[in-house]
Amino acid sequence: MTERSFPQKGDTLFQGGLDINLNADISYWNKDLSGYAKGYKDAADVIVNGVIEGNRSYTFRVPYLVFPVVFLYRQYIELRLKEAILLGIRINYEQHGLPKHHRIDEIWKHARPYMEEVSLSPHDDLDALEACIQEFCLLDPDGMAFRYPADKEGKPHLPEWTVINLKHLGETMEKIGNLLDGATEVMFIALQQRAEFQEDF
């Protein structure tokens, strides 16, 4: 067995280090949903790509890695949808806030109309995205199934027979990401252009 160390008096978690490439300066990136969403998806992609590339330390842990991977991808979807709602509210000069829950199928119902206003994609693409979101919610309705094995009453979150291929999941999430990232980017650009136009007058 390799020698293991344990926390010692004076150990800290959150501080900068000498290797600046490993320092995460989040003073700018913690301001909006976009940075958080990108971080969750990128983290899941790193794990999935490690499995696909045959990294042995990843491959042997696929049954365990699936839980954080699915959670990270789901969190990405939720945050991108909420970002689309926020941008849509600003574009349309509306006054209401975000949904206060984690049901991405319900959040999608609020986000889709805003995305349709700016979408460069045909409605078939949004229909396909909606089907993926509904599939996600069948397995994990409220974002808890990949965080805990059972609910507060002890009932298992996931069906007894559940097989998830990480490569397939990653490929589908890449398509979902392309659509969600593109839509929110178009909405953000629309807001910027409007602000620049207003400054000229």
LINHU-V870213 format. One record per backbone hydrogen bond with DSSP energy under -1.0 kcal/mol. NH is the residue of the N-H (numbers start at 1). CO is the residue of the C=O. If there is no record, write none. Layout:
nh: (NH;NH)
co: (CO;CO)
This chain:
nh: (11;20;22;23;26;30;37;38;39;40;41;42;43;44;45;46;47;48;49;50;51;52;53;54;55;58;59;60;61;62;64;65;66;69;70;71;72;73;74;75;76;77;78;79;80;81;82;83;84;85;86;87;88;89;90;91;92;94;104;107;108;109;111;112;115;116;117;119;125;126;127;128;129;130;131;132;133;134;135;136;137;138;139;140;147;148;151;154;157;169;170;171;172;173;174;175;176;177;178;179;180;181;182;183;184;185;186;187;188;189;190;191;192;193;194;195;196;197;198;199;200;201)
co: (8;18;19;20;24;26;33;34;35;36;37;38;39;40;41;42;43;44;45;46;47;48;49;51;50;55;55;56;58;59;61;61;62;65;66;67;68;69;70;71;72;73;74;75;76;77;78;79;80;81;82;83;84;85;86;87;88;89;102;103;104;105;107;108;111;112;113;115;122;122;123;124;125;126;127;128;129;130;131;132;133;134;135;136;144;144;155;151;149;165;166;167;168;169;170;171;172;173;174;175;176;177;178;179;180;181;182;183;184;185;186;187;188;189;190;191;192;193;194;195;196;198)
